[in-house]
Amino acid sequence: PLVIRLVGTMEEEGQRILRDAGIEVLRGMEEAAERAASIARGG
């Protein structure tokens, strides 16, 4: 899993670019950590 913390100027634009590239975007670090653990477990 790839985890990126994207906060600040142009944050929304950066998130849009990632989504358009097919990358899942999650808002919180805890949510992202849980998702990364789930992916690592095969889910």
NUDRENGU-108564 format. One record per atom (N, C-alpha, C, O, CB): residue number from 1; residue in one letter; chain; atom name; x, y, z. Coordinates in Angstrom, 3 decimals, m for minus. Glycine has a CB too. Layout:
BEGIN
n  res  chain  atom  xx  yy  zz
NUM  A  A  CA  X  Y  Z
...
//
This chain:
BEGIN
n  res  chain  atom  xx  yy  zz
1  P  A  N  0.818  m1.209  0.000
1  P  A  CA  0.000  0.000  0.000
1  P  A  C  0.853  1.262  0.000
1  P  A  O  1.950  1.290  0.559
1  P  A  CB  m0.926  0.005  1.203
2  L  A  N  0.344  2.270  m0.619
2  L  A  CA  1.002  3.575  m0.662
2  L  A  C  0.187  4.538  0.187
2  L  A  O  m1.020  4.677  m0.013
2  L  A  CB  1.146  4.100  m2.135
3  V  A  N  0.842  5.207  1.139
3  V  A  CA  0.162  6.175  1.996
3  V  A  C  0.833  7.524  1.807
3  V  A  O  2.048  7.652  1.960
3  V  A  CB  0.192  5.734  3.499
4  I  A  N  0.034  8.529  1.475
4  I  A  CA  0.534  9.886  1.262
4  I  A  C  m0.270  10.822  2.149
4  I  A  O  m1.498  10.749  2.185
4  I  A  CB  0.436  10.309  m0.248
5  R  A  N  0.409  11.686  2.852
5  R  A  CA  m0.280  12.729  3.627
5  R  A  C  m0.259  13.994  2.782
5  R  A  O  0.802  14.548  2.494
5  R  A  CB  0.401  12.966  5.046
6  L  A  N  m1.438  14.438  2.394
6  L  A  CA  m1.555  15.586  1.499
6  L  A  C  m2.416  16.645  2.179
6  L  A  O  m3.640  16.522  2.226
6  L  A  CB  m2.164  15.170  0.120
7  V  A  N  m1.770  17.688  2.706
7  V  A  CA  m2.473  18.728  3.450
7  V  A  C  m1.908  20.081  3.052
7  V  A  O  m0.695  20.240  2.918
7  V  A  CB  m2.352  18.505  4.984
8  G  A  N  m2.792  21.056  2.865
8  G  A  CA  m2.312  22.411  2.628
8  G  A  C  m2.821  23.005  1.326
8  G  A  O  m3.874  22.626  0.814
8  G  A  CB  m0.817  22.426  2.628
9  T  A  N  m2.046  23.943  0.807
9  T  A  CA  m2.387  24.651  m0.412
9  T  A  C  m2.578  23.654  m1.553
9  T  A  O  m1.744  22.772  m1.760
9  T  A  CB  m1.299  25.682  m0.765
10  M  A  N  m3.656  23.796  m2.276
10  M  A  CA  m3.981  22.947  m3.432
10  M  A  C  m4.270  21.494  m3.035
10  M  A  O  m4.164  20.589  m3.863
10  M  A  CB  m2.833  22.980  m4.435
11  E  A  N  m4.633  21.278  m1.778
11  E  A  CA  m4.940  19.934  m1.283
11  E  A  C  m6.042  19.271  m2.107
11  E  A  O  m5.903  18.121  m2.522
11  E  A  CB  m5.355  19.994  0.187
12  E  A  N  m7.131  19.993  m2.343
12  E  A  CA  m8.252  19.425  m3.089
12  E  A  C  m7.853  19.083  m4.517
12  E  A  O  m8.272  18.053  m5.046
12  E  A  CB  m9.428  20.393  m3.097
13  E  A  N  m7.055  19.924  m5.142
13  E  A  CA  m6.573  19.660  m6.503
13  E  A  C  m5.692  18.415  m6.517
13  E  A  O  m5.805  17.583  m7.418
13  E  A  CB  m5.791  20.878  m7.053
14  G  A  N  m4.829  18.287  m5.536
14  G  A  CA  m3.973  17.105  m5.435
14  G  A  C  m4.790  15.837  m5.264
14  G  A  O  m4.490  14.811  m5.875
14  G  A  CB  m3.003  17.253  m4.275
15  Q  A  N  m5.822  15.904  m4.432
15  Q  A  CA  m6.687  14.743  m4.234
15  Q  A  C  m7.416  14.388  m5.525
15  Q  A  O  m7.566  13.211  m5.853
15  Q  A  CB  m7.700  15.011  m3.108
16  R  A  N  m7.866  15.400  m6.255
16  R  A  CA  m8.549  15.143  m7.532
16  R  A  C  m7.614  14.450  m8.510
16  R  A  O  m8.013  13.504  m9.190
16  R  A  CB  m9.072  16.458  m8.144
17  I  A  N  m6.382  14.912  m8.582
17  I  A  CA  m5.395  14.306  m9.481
17  I  A  C  m5.176  12.841  m9.112
17  I  A  O  m5.127  11.976  m9.987
17  I  A  CB  m4.054  15.081  m9.426
18  L  A  N  m5.046  12.565  m7.815
18  L  A  CA  m4.850  11.182  m7.371
18  L  A  C  m6.060  10.323  m7.722
18  L  A  O  m5.902  9.207  m8.217
18  L  A  CB  m4.590  11.135  m5.857
19  R  A  N  m7.270  10.832  m7.469
19  R  A  CA  m8.483  10.073  m7.805
19  R  A  C  m8.565  9.807  m9.305
19  R  A  O  m8.892  8.698  m9.727
19  R  A  CB  m9.741  10.829  m7.336
20  D  A  N  m8.266  10.827  m10.106
20  D  A  CA  m8.299  10.668  m11.563
20  D  A  C  m7.303  9.620  m12.035
20  D  A  O  m7.496  9.003  m13.082
20  D  A  CB  m8.011  12.001  m12.248
21  A  A  N  m6.239  9.417  m11.267
21  A  A  CA  m5.223  8.412  m11.598
21  A  A  C  m5.599  7.032  m11.054
21  A  A  O  m4.839  6.076  m11.202
21  A  A  CB  m3.859  8.836  m11.043
22  G  A  N  m6.778  6.933  m10.421
22  G  A  CA  m7.232  5.651  m9.905
22  G  A  C  m6.692  5.313  m8.527
22  G  A  O  m6.721  4.153  m8.117
22  G  A  CB  m6.854  4.580  m10.850
23  I  A  N  m6.200  6.314  m7.809
23  I  A  CA  m5.644  6.099  m6.476
23  I  A  C  m6.704  6.451  m5.439
23  I  A  O  m7.293  7.531  m5.479
23  I  A  CB  m4.352  6.946  m6.261
24  E  A  N  m6.937  5.535  m4.518
24  E  A  CA  m7.912  5.751  m3.450
24  E  A  C  m7.425  6.864  m2.522
24  E  A  O  m6.275  6.856  m2.082
24  E  A  CB  m8.153  4.440  m2.651
25  V  A  N  m8.297  7.810  m2.233
25  V  A  CA  m7.952  8.940  m1.367
25  V  A  C  m8.791  8.856  m0.098
25  V  A  O  m10.019  8.784  m0.156
25  V  A  CB  m8.181  10.306  m2.098
26  L  A  N  m8.120  8.864  1.044
26  L  A  CA  m8.784  8.842  2.344
26  L  A  C  m8.388  10.101  3.099
26  L  A  O  m7.258  10.571  2.966
26  L  A  CB  m8.411  7.556  3.157
27  R  A  N  m9.295  10.648  3.884
27  R  A  CA  m9.072  11.947  4.521
27  R  A  C  m8.214  11.895  5.779
27  R  A  O  m7.414  12.804  6.001
27  R  A  CB  m10.380  12.559  4.858
28  G  A  N  m8.351  10.872  6.603
28  G  A  CA  m7.646  10.852  7.882
28  G  A  C  m6.527  9.829  7.935
28  G  A  O  m6.568  8.810  7.245
28  G  A  CB  m8.611  10.582  8.986
29  M  A  N  m5.524  10.109  8.765
29  M  A  CA  m4.397  9.196  8.903
29  M  A  C  m4.840  7.863  9.505
29  M  A  O  m4.369  6.808  9.081
29  M  A  CB  m3.303  9.830  9.768
30  E  A  N  m5.744  7.901  10.494
30  E  A  CA  m6.220  6.658  11.106
30  E  A  C  m6.965  5.807  10.077
30  E  A  O  m6.747  4.598  9.989
30  E  A  CB  m7.136  6.964  12.312
31  E  A  N  m7.840  6.441  9.307
31  E  A  CA  m8.578  5.730  8.266
31  E  A  C  m7.617  5.131  7.239
31  E  A  O  m7.804  3.996  6.801
31  E  A  CB  m9.581  6.675  7.574
32  A  A  N  m6.602  5.881  6.858
32  A  A  CA  m5.618  5.395  5.888
32  A  A  C  m4.822  4.224  6.454
32  A  A  O  m4.552  3.258  5.740
32  A  A  CB  m4.668  6.526  5.478
33  A  A  N  m4.445  4.298  7.726
33  A  A  CA  m3.694  3.207  8.355
33  A  A  C  m4.541  1.942  8.418
33  A  A  O  m4.041  0.848  8.157
33  A  A  CB  m3.234  3.610  9.771
34  E  A  N  m5.809  2.081  8.760
34  E  A  CA  m6.710  0.929  8.799
34  E  A  C  m6.874  0.324  7.412
34  E  A  O  m6.891  m0.898  7.269
34  E  A  CB  m8.078  1.332  9.364
35  R  A  N  m6.995  1.162  6.390
35  R  A  CA  m7.147  0.670  5.008
35  R  A  C  m5.878  m0.032  4.548
35  R  A  O  m5.951  m1.080  3.907
35  R  A  CB  m7.486  1.831  4.046
36  A  A  N  m4.712  0.535  4.867
36  A  A  CA  m3.440  m0.087  4.499
36  A  A  C  m3.302  m1.452  5.159
36  A  A  O  m2.851  m2.403  4.520
36  A  A  CB  m2.258  0.816  4.894
37  A  A  N  m3.684  m1.564  6.430
37  A  A  CA  m3.623  m2.850  7.135
37  A  A  C  m4.569  m3.851  6.490
37  A  A  O  m4.230  m5.026  6.346
37  A  A  CB  m3.969  m2.673  8.628
38  S  A  N  m5.754  m3.393  6.102
38  S  A  CA  m6.720  m4.264  5.445
38  S  A  C  m6.181  m4.780  4.114
38  S  A  O  m6.314  m5.963  3.803
38  S  A  CB  m8.040  m3.525  5.228
39  I  A  N  m5.576  m3.898  3.333
39  I  A  CA  m4.988  m4.299  2.052
39  I  A  C  m3.866  m5.304  2.284
39  I  A  O  m3.756  m6.291  1.556
39  I  A  CB  m4.456  m3.066  1.280
40  A  A  N  m3.033  m5.059  3.293
40  A  A  CA  m1.913  m5.953  3.593
40  A  A  C  m2.408  m7.341  3.997
40  A  A  O  m1.725  m8.338  3.761
40  A  A  CB  m1.042  m5.361  4.709
41  R  A  N  m3.592  m7.408  4.604
41  R  A  CA  m4.177  m8.696  4.991
41  R  A  C  m4.870  m9.375  3.810
41  R  A  O  m5.355  m10.499  3.943
41  R  A  CB  m5.175  m8.500  6.138
42  G  A  N  m4.922  m8.713  2.669
42  G  A  CA  m5.526  m9.303  1.487
42  G  A  C  m6.922  m8.795  1.194
42  G  A  O  m7.608  m9.349  0.334
42  G  A  CB  m5.565  m10.772  1.633
43  G  A  N  m7.362  m7.752  1.889
43  G  A  CA  m8.730  m7.258  1.708
43  G  A  C  m8.742  m5.962  1.043
43  G  A  O  m9.811  m5.397  0.810
43  G  A  CB  m9.447  m7.150  2.994
//
